[in-house]
Amino acid sequence: MLTPHYYSDSISLADFTARRNAAFANLQAALPPDAPRLLLGAEVYVSRYLMNNTDLTPICITGTRCALLEHNFSDNFGSETLDRITALTCDHGIRPILAHIERYKALMDHPGLIDELRDMGCATQVNISAFANASFGVRRKLLKYLDSGRIDLIGSDCHNLGSRPPDYADGAAVIVKKFGDSALQALIQNAHTLLGC
């Protein structure tokens, strides 16, 4: 899945979509015929400007009504944020996937808030490397969240092959050591189910 950043407070959805789609077309043209299927989406920074769009289909992952969302890292997920999430789900029919929940202090400190967001229809995603590389306190909470079913998906947070390459192995090893291979396979299966593949 390809999810380039869409900063909805700094570029219009139309301009972002045009740039993203052109880059995707160039990538597709360069790939061999037997390349894996690529799903296109975006990692959407949620701002008040995002909600000015009448059609948010372009932010959804190919073939789904799911969108990967991020917020300001200091967001406390108060009423303004919850109202935007409600608008996405109720007015636009989008299922929010909350990206890298380990980066939000509010979500790490308040498991009940994660429960509320999941009750609203949100799925939760964690960068798999965080299970190995985050601070001790965050790693410990992530393991508790995984054990209690509060984590739905894992991601690579790959930005490039140099400074931010995909990093699965260390985090996967932590999950398998703590909960067994079935826990890792369940997270992978969640992604297949969500994306219909």
PEKA-V796596 format. One record per residue. RES is the residue in one letter. OMEGA is omega as a letter, one per 20 degrees, with the letter a starting at -180 (* if undefined). NEAR is the number of other C-alpha atoms within 12 Angstrom. Layout:
res = <RES/RES>
omega = <OMEGA/OMEGA>
near = <NEAR/NEAR>
This chain:
res = <M/L/T/P/H/Y/Y/S/D/S/I/S/L/A/D/F/T/A/R/R/N/A/A/F/A/N/L/Q/A/A/L/P/P/D/A/P/R/L/L/L/G/A/E/V/Y/V/S/R/Y/L/M/N/N/T/D/L/T/P/I/C/I/T/G/T/R/C/A/L/L/E/H/N/F/S/D/N/F/G/S/E/T/L/D/R/I/T/A/L/T/C/D/H/G/I/R/P/I/L/A/H/I/E/R/Y/K/A/L/M/D/H/P/G/L/I/D/E/L/R/D/M/G/C/A/T/Q/V/N/I/S/A/F/A/N/A/S/F/G/V/R/R/K/L/L/K/Y/L/D/S/G/R/I/D/L/I/G/S/D/C/H/N/L/G/S/R/P/P/D/Y/A/D/G/A/A/V/I/V/K/K/F/G/D/S/A/L/Q/A/L/I/Q/N/A/H/T/L/L/G/C>
omega = <a/a/r/a/r/r/a/r/a/r/a/r/r/a/r/a/r/r/a/a/r/r/r/r/r/r/a/a/a/a/r/a/a/r/r/r/r/r/a/r/r/r/a/r/a/r/r/a/r/a/r/a/r/a/r/r/a/r/a/r/a/r/a/r/a/r/r/a/r/a/r/a/r/a/r/r/r/a/a/r/r/r/r/r/r/r/r/a/a/a/a/r/a/r/r/r/a/a/r/a/a/a/a/r/a/a/r/a/a/r/r/r/r/r/r/a/r/r/r/r/a/r/a/a/r/r/a/r/a/r/a/a/r/r/a/a/r/r/a/r/r/r/r/r/r/a/a/r/a/r/a/a/r/r/a/a/r/r/a/r/r/a/r/r/r/a/a/a/a/r/r/r/r/a/a/a/a/a/a/a/a/r/r/r/r/r/r/r/r/a/r/a/a/a/r/a/*>
near = <27/30/35/31/31/35/27/29/20/17/19/23/31/20/16/26/29/16/19/25/24/15/17/23/16/12/16/20/12/12/14/10/9/9/11/10/14/20/24/32/33/37/36/38/34/40/27/20/20/32/27/18/20/16/18/33/26/34/44/34/32/24/19/26/27/39/45/43/40/35/38/23/21/17/22/22/30/17/13/17/25/27/20/29/39/25/26/37/27/16/17/26/22/30/34/43/46/42/38/36/49/42/28/28/23/22/36/33/21/20/26/17/25/35/22/21/32/27/19/25/27/35/36/44/41/41/34/39/32/35/40/28/23/23/16/14/18/27/28/23/28/43/32/20/30/32/20/17/22/34/42/40/35/42/38/29/27/22/17/13/11/9/10/13/15/20/26/26/21/20/28/32/22/26/33/24/18/22/20/16/16/15/27/31/19/23/33/23/18/23/26/18/15/25/25/15/16>
